[in-house]
Amino acid sequence: MEFHSRFIYKSLSDHLSKKQITVLTGMRRTGKTTLVKQLMEDSKIKQQFYFDLERMDNRSLFSEENYESIVYALSQRGADFSEKVLIGIDEIQLVKNLPSVLKYLYDTYDIKFIITGSSAYYMKNMFSESLAGRKKIFEVYPLSFSELLAFNGISFSEIPLSQAGIFSKAEYGRLKDYYETYINYGGFPEVVLSTTIADKKDMIQDIISSYINFDIALLSDIRDPANLYKLIKLLSLRIGTKLDISKLANMMGISRIIIENYLDLLEQSYLIRTIPVLSNSPDREITKARKIYFLDNGIASISADAGSGAMFENAVFNQLLHKGSISYFQLKTGKEIDFILNKEACFEVKETATESDLKTVSNLAQNLSIDQYNVIGRHPVKIFDGYIWGGFIH
């Protein structure tokens, strides 16, 4: 697949010159391997070796109990460890003792490692403990809407969120179809580059299947993958709603503990994200329940009944996600603000927004002493001050 620039690439490229291990983590097929190979191509280090641990022979190499045997094997392949060596390794969670191997090689030789893994739990816990101070973790997500435009060769300028409310009918007409594609099919690179709707849908199903049958099977001892698939479908019908663990447990016919473990697993492996309520007055607001979103709209579309409003809200969530921390607000009366960004800006999401929606979010924002608020819409039937078309959020 042709390499397309990702916005994270500059940060990754800047880290190439650092001794620290460069770690890319994120869900399978978000483009981590492509990024690693591009980084290696751009590196000035002449000695380079790349290993995909899905290959059994590569797994065998890094499973050697005597770590010097690994050095010997690499030397037989032409590596000269008296000089700097660059080693790229994909899917490190496939070799159980690899953190220990990396620690030894990092401390003993002049090696720059660029590595990938698909589990936040593994990378931030077991992996972090053994390589404290020796690595920096970069999270790779599906394409943002701006990256989707770049992948399609569409020119655009980055618009600060504070200026996104300036509406251009010409720009709306130019970007509308791409934004609808983003809402309906998400941002996995292979999905974005697929040319037909049927191909996009097939690719999304393939990604979900490989996620459940490969990643989840590796990370956990789930005995019934069909149960997990059923839960994902149920969650896709609850986008933007508060999680009711007891209700999910009853519907699935399994215990609360198992549901909670499943949800934690789905969040740690980058399928979903839950956000908390923001509360200044715990006695008045609902303070415990978290709302759920998917980290890709294509995956969120797994259920045909998800609803276009929920899909649009999920897309906006992903657009805001990389701009800071996200929470929501709700009174006991049920009135709520969909998203609060960095505790300083409120956003209500409506497919067809009106001035009354803006007034509602304005009144609710006063409860939080926040004076920045907007309505984000999908169909700009009427334009008014405080309205932002979703496709202008870059």
C-alpha positions as CSV (number, residue, x, y, z in Angstrom):
1,M,0.0,0.0,0.0
2,E,1.3,3.4,-0.9
3,F,2.5,5.4,2.1
4,H,0.3,8.4,3.0
5,S,1.6,10.9,5.6
6,R,0.0,10.7,9.1
7,F,-0.1,13.6,11.4
8,I,1.6,11.6,14.1
9,Y,4.5,11.0,11.8
10,K,6.4,14.2,12.7
11,S,6.5,13.2,16.3
12,L,7.6,9.7,15.4
13,S,10.3,11.1,13.1
14,D,11.6,13.5,15.7
15,H,12.0,10.5,18.1
16,L,14.1,8.6,15.6
17,S,17.2,10.4,16.8
18,K,16.6,9.5,20.4
19,K,18.2,6.5,22.1
20,Q,14.8,5.6,23.7
21,I,12.8,2.8,22.1
22,T,10.0,4.1,19.9
23,V,6.8,2.3,20.7
24,L,3.7,2.4,18.4
25,T,0.5,1.0,19.9
26,G,-3.1,0.9,18.8
27,M,-5.6,-1.4,17.3
28,R,-4.5,-3.8,14.6
29,R,-4.6,-2.4,11.0
30,T,-4.5,1.3,12.0
31,G,-1.3,1.7,9.9
32,K,1.4,0.9,12.5
33,T,3.5,-1.3,10.3
34,T,3.4,1.2,7.4
35,L,4.6,3.9,9.8
36,V,7.5,1.6,11.1
37,K,8.7,0.9,7.6
38,Q,8.5,4.5,6.6
39,L,10.5,5.5,9.7
40,M,13.2,2.9,8.8
41,E,13.3,4.2,5.3
42,D,13.8,7.7,6.5
43,S,16.4,6.8,9.1
44,K,20.1,7.6,8.5
45,I,21.2,4.4,10.4
46,K,22.7,2.1,7.7
47,Q,22.3,-1.2,9.4
48,Q,18.6,-2.1,9.5
49,F,16.6,-5.3,10.4
50,Y,12.9,-5.7,10.4
51,F,11.0,-8.6,12.1
52,D,7.3,-9.4,12.0
53,L,6.5,-11.6,15.0
54,E,3.5,-13.1,13.3
55,R,6.2,-15.2,11.5
56,M,7.1,-18.3,13.6
57,D,10.8,-18.1,12.7
58,N,11.0,-14.6,14.0
59,R,9.2,-15.5,17.1
60,S,11.7,-18.4,17.6
61,L,14.6,-16.0,17.2
62,F,13.4,-13.6,20.0
63,S,12.4,-16.5,22.3
64,E,16.0,-17.6,22.8
65,E,16.7,-18.0,26.5
66,N,20.3,-16.9,26.1
67,Y,20.0,-13.3,24.8
68,E,23.5,-13.4,23.4
69,S,22.3,-16.2,21.0
70,I,20.0,-13.5,19.5
71,V,23.0,-11.2,19.0
72,Y,24.9,-14.1,17.4
73,A,22.0,-14.9,15.0
74,L,21.8,-11.3,14.0
75,S,25.5,-11.1,13.5
76,Q,25.2,-14.1,11.2
77,R,22.7,-12.1,9.2
78,G,25.3,-9.3,8.8
79,A,24.8,-7.1,11.8
80,D,27.9,-5.4,13.2
81,F,27.2,-4.5,16.8
82,S,30.3,-2.4,17.1
83,E,28.3,0.2,15.2
84,K,24.7,1.5,15.5
85,V,21.9,-0.9,14.5
86,L,18.3,-0.1,13.8
87,I,15.8,-2.9,14.5
88,G,12.0,-2.8,13.8
89,I,9.8,-5.3,15.4
90,D,6.0,-5.8,14.8
91,E,3.5,-7.2,17.3
92,I,5.8,-7.6,20.3
93,Q,3.1,-9.1,22.5
94,L,3.5,-12.3,20.6
95,V,6.8,-13.1,22.4
96,K,6.2,-13.3,26.2
97,N,9.7,-12.4,27.4
98,L,10.4,-9.8,24.7
99,P,10.5,-6.8,27.2
100,S,13.3,-8.5,29.0
101,V,15.1,-9.2,25.7
102,L,14.8,-5.6,24.6
103,K,16.0,-4.3,28.0
104,Y,19.2,-6.5,27.7
105,L,19.9,-5.5,24.1
106,Y,19.2,-1.8,24.8
107,D,21.5,-1.7,27.8
108,T,24.3,-3.7,26.2
109,Y,24.5,-2.5,22.5
110,D,23.9,0.6,20.5
111,I,20.6,-0.4,19.1
112,K,17.6,1.9,18.1
113,F,14.4,-0.1,18.4
114,I,11.1,0.8,16.7
115,I,8.4,-1.6,17.8
116,T,4.6,-2.1,17.7
117,G,1.9,-3.8,19.8
118,S,-1.9,-3.9,19.8
119,S,-2.8,-3.8,23.5
120,A,-2.8,-0.8,25.7
121,Y,-2.9,-3.1,28.8
122,Y,0.2,-4.9,27.7
123,M,2.1,-1.9,26.6
124,K,1.3,0.3,29.6
125,N,1.6,-2.3,32.3
126,M,3.8,-5.4,31.8
127,F,5.8,-3.7,29.1
128,S,6.2,-0.4,30.9
129,E,7.4,-1.9,34.2
130,S,10.4,-3.7,32.6
131,L,11.4,-0.8,30.4
132,A,10.9,2.2,32.6
133,G,12.7,5.2,31.2
134,R,13.8,3.3,28.1
135,K,10.9,3.9,25.8
136,K,8.3,6.4,24.6
137,I,4.8,5.2,23.7
138,F,2.9,6.7,20.7
139,E,-0.8,5.7,20.2
140,V,-1.9,5.2,16.6
141,Y,-5.6,5.6,15.9
142,P,-7.7,5.2,12.8
143,L,-7.5,8.1,10.4
144,S,-8.9,11.4,11.6
145,F,-11.2,13.2,9.2
146,S,-8.3,15.5,8.2
147,E,-6.2,12.4,7.5
148,L,-9.0,10.9,5.4
149,L,-9.0,14.0,3.3
150,A,-5.2,13.8,2.9
151,F,-5.5,10.1,1.9
152,N,-7.9,11.1,-0.8
153,G,-5.6,13.9,-2.1
154,I,-8.0,16.7,-1.0
155,S,-6.3,19.9,0.0
156,F,-7.5,21.7,3.1
157,S,-6.2,24.1,5.7
158,E,-6.1,23.3,9.4
159,I,-8.9,25.3,11.1
160,P,-8.6,26.1,14.8
161,L,-11.7,25.0,16.7
162,S,-12.4,28.6,17.6
163,Q,-12.8,29.5,13.9
164,A,-14.7,26.4,12.8
165,G,-18.0,28.3,13.1
166,I,-17.2,30.3,10.0
167,F,-19.5,28.7,7.4
168,S,-18.5,28.5,3.8
169,K,-21.1,27.1,1.4
170,A,-18.5,26.3,-1.2
171,E,-16.3,24.4,1.3
172,Y,-19.3,22.5,2.6
173,G,-20.1,21.4,-0.9
174,R,-16.5,20.3,-1.6
175,L,-16.1,18.3,1.6
176,K,-19.7,17.0,2.3
177,D,-19.4,13.6,0.6
178,Y,-16.0,12.9,2.2
179,Y,-17.5,13.7,5.6
180,E,-20.5,11.4,5.0
181,T,-18.0,8.6,4.1
182,Y,-16.1,9.3,7.3
183,I,-19.3,9.1,9.4
184,N,-20.5,5.9,7.7
185,Y,-17.3,3.9,7.3
186,G,-14.7,5.4,9.6
187,G,-11.0,5.8,9.2
188,F,-9.1,2.5,8.9
189,P,-6.6,3.1,6.1
190,E,-7.6,0.0,4.1
191,V,-11.3,1.0,4.4
192,V,-10.6,4.5,3.3
193,L,-8.6,3.3,0.3
194,S,-11.3,0.8,-0.7
195,T,-13.1,2.2,-3.8
196,T,-16.6,0.7,-3.4
197,I,-19.1,0.6,-0.6
198,A,-19.2,-3.2,-0.8
199,D,-15.4,-3.4,-0.4
200,K,-15.5,-1.0,2.5
201,K,-18.2,-3.1,4.3
202,D,-16.3,-6.3,3.7
203,M,-13.1,-4.8,5.0
204,I,-14.8,-3.6,8.2
205,Q,-16.1,-7.1,8.8
206,D,-12.7,-8.5,8.2
207,I,-11.1,-6.1,10.7
208,I,-13.7,-7.0,13.3
209,S,-13.2,-10.7,12.8
210,S,-9.4,-10.5,13.0
211,Y,-9.7,-8.3,16.1
212,I,-11.9,-10.9,17.9
213,N,-10.2,-14.1,16.6
214,F,-6.6,-12.9,16.8
215,D,-6.0,-9.9,19.1
216,I,-8.6,-10.8,21.8
217,A,-7.8,-14.5,21.7
218,L,-4.2,-13.6,22.4
219,L,-4.9,-11.1,25.1
220,S,-7.4,-13.0,27.1
221,D,-8.8,-16.5,27.9
222,I,-12.3,-15.8,26.5
223,R,-13.8,-19.1,25.7
224,D,-16.7,-17.9,23.6
225,P,-15.8,-15.2,21.0
226,A,-19.4,-15.2,19.9
227,N,-20.4,-13.7,23.2
228,L,-17.9,-10.9,22.8
229,Y,-19.2,-10.2,19.2
230,K,-22.7,-10.1,20.6
231,L,-21.6,-7.6,23.3
232,I,-19.9,-5.4,20.6
233,K,-23.2,-5.3,18.6
234,L,-25.1,-4.4,21.7
235,L,-22.7,-1.6,22.5
236,S,-23.0,-0.2,18.9
237,L,-26.7,0.3,19.7
238,R,-25.8,2.3,22.8
239,I,-23.4,4.9,21.3
240,G,-23.5,8.1,23.4
241,T,-25.6,6.5,26.2
242,K,-24.7,5.7,29.7
243,L,-23.5,2.2,30.3
244,D,-25.9,0.1,32.3
245,I,-23.8,-2.9,33.3
246,S,-26.7,-4.8,35.0
247,K,-28.9,-4.5,31.9
248,L,-26.1,-5.7,29.6
249,A,-25.5,-8.6,31.9
250,N,-29.2,-9.6,31.9
251,M,-29.4,-9.3,28.1
252,M,-26.3,-11.4,27.6
253,G,-27.1,-13.9,30.4
254,I,-23.7,-13.6,32.0
255,S,-22.5,-12.0,35.2
256,R,-21.7,-8.3,35.9
257,I,-18.1,-9.1,36.6
258,I,-17.7,-10.8,33.1
259,I,-19.3,-7.8,31.4
260,E,-17.0,-5.4,33.3
261,N,-14.0,-7.5,32.3
262,Y,-15.1,-7.6,28.6
263,L,-15.6,-3.8,28.6
264,D,-12.2,-3.2,30.1
265,L,-10.7,-5.5,27.5
266,L,-12.4,-3.7,24.7
267,E,-11.2,-0.4,26.0
268,Q,-7.6,-1.5,26.6
269,S,-7.4,-2.9,23.0
270,Y,-8.7,0.4,21.5
271,L,-12.1,-0.7,20.3
272,I,-14.2,1.6,22.6
273,R,-13.6,4.5,24.8
274,T,-15.8,5.6,27.8
275,I,-16.0,9.1,29.0
276,P,-16.9,10.4,32.5
277,V,-19.5,12.9,33.7
278,L,-18.2,16.4,34.6
279,S,-19.8,17.5,37.9
280,N,-19.3,20.5,40.1
281,S,-22.3,19.7,42.3
282,P,-22.3,15.9,43.1
283,D,-25.6,16.3,45.0
284,R,-27.4,17.5,41.8
285,E,-25.8,15.6,39.0
286,I,-25.5,12.0,38.0
287,T,-21.9,11.3,38.9
288,K,-21.0,7.6,38.2
289,A,-22.2,6.4,34.8
290,R,-19.8,6.6,31.9
291,K,-20.9,7.1,28.3
292,I,-19.6,4.8,25.5
293,Y,-18.2,5.6,22.1
294,F,-16.3,3.6,19.4
295,L,-12.8,4.6,18.3
296,D,-13.8,4.1,14.7
297,N,-17.1,4.7,13.0
298,G,-16.7,1.7,10.7
299,I,-16.6,-0.6,13.7
300,A,-19.5,1.4,15.2
301,S,-21.5,0.5,12.1
302,I,-21.4,-3.2,13.0
303,S,-25.1,-3.0,13.8
304,A,-27.3,-1.7,11.0
305,D,-29.7,-0.4,13.7
306,A,-27.1,2.0,15.2
307,G,-28.9,5.1,13.9
308,S,-27.5,8.0,11.9
309,G,-27.7,10.4,14.8
310,A,-25.6,8.1,17.0
311,M,-23.1,7.5,14.1
312,F,-22.8,11.3,13.7
313,E,-22.2,11.8,17.4
314,N,-19.6,9.1,17.4
315,A,-17.8,10.8,14.5
316,V,-17.7,14.1,16.4
317,F,-16.4,12.3,19.4
318,N,-13.5,11.0,17.4
319,Q,-12.9,14.4,15.9
320,L,-12.7,16.0,19.3
321,L,-10.8,13.2,20.9
322,H,-7.3,14.4,19.9
323,K,-7.9,17.9,21.0
324,G,-7.9,17.1,24.7
325,S,-9.9,15.4,27.5
326,I,-13.6,14.8,26.9
327,S,-16.4,14.5,29.4
328,Y,-20.2,15.0,29.4
329,F,-22.7,16.7,31.7
330,Q,-26.2,15.7,32.8
331,L,-28.7,16.9,35.3
332,K,-31.1,14.5,37.0
333,T,-33.8,16.0,34.9
334,G,-32.2,14.3,31.9
335,K,-30.9,17.5,30.2
336,E,-27.4,17.1,29.1
337,I,-24.4,18.4,27.2
338,D,-22.9,15.9,24.8
339,F,-19.3,16.9,25.1
340,I,-17.1,19.1,27.2
341,L,-13.6,19.6,25.9
342,N,-10.9,20.3,28.5
343,K,-13.5,21.5,31.0
344,E,-13.7,24.8,29.0
345,A,-15.9,24.3,25.9
346,C,-19.3,22.7,25.6
347,F,-20.7,21.1,22.5
348,E,-24.2,19.8,21.7
349,V,-24.4,17.4,18.7
350,K,-27.5,17.5,16.5
351,E,-28.0,16.2,12.9
352,T,-30.2,19.2,12.1
353,A,-29.4,21.9,14.7
354,T,-31.5,24.9,15.6
355,E,-31.0,28.0,17.7
356,S,-33.1,26.5,20.5
357,D,-30.4,23.7,20.7
358,L,-27.8,26.4,21.2
359,K,-29.9,28.1,23.9
360,T,-30.3,24.8,25.7
361,V,-26.5,24.2,25.8
362,S,-26.0,27.8,26.8
363,N,-28.2,27.4,29.8
364,L,-26.6,24.1,30.8
365,A,-23.1,25.5,30.4
366,Q,-24.0,28.1,33.1
367,N,-24.2,25.3,35.6
368,L,-20.5,24.7,35.0
369,S,-19.5,28.4,34.7
370,I,-18.3,27.7,31.1
371,D,-18.9,30.5,28.6
372,Q,-17.7,28.7,25.4
373,Y,-20.4,26.6,23.8
374,N,-21.5,25.6,20.3
375,V,-23.9,23.3,18.5
376,I,-22.3,20.9,16.0
377,G,-24.5,19.9,13.1
378,R,-24.5,17.5,10.2
379,H,-27.1,19.1,7.9
380,P,-26.7,22.9,7.7
381,V,-30.4,23.7,7.1
382,K,-30.0,26.9,8.9
383,I,-26.8,28.7,9.8
384,F,-26.6,30.9,13.0
385,D,-23.9,32.2,15.4
386,G,-22.7,29.3,17.5
387,Y,-23.3,26.7,14.7
388,I,-20.4,24.5,13.5
389,W,-20.7,22.1,10.6
390,G,-19.1,18.8,11.7
391,G,-16.9,18.6,8.6
392,F,-15.1,21.8,9.6
393,I,-13.7,20.2,12.7
394,H,-10.1,19.3,11.7
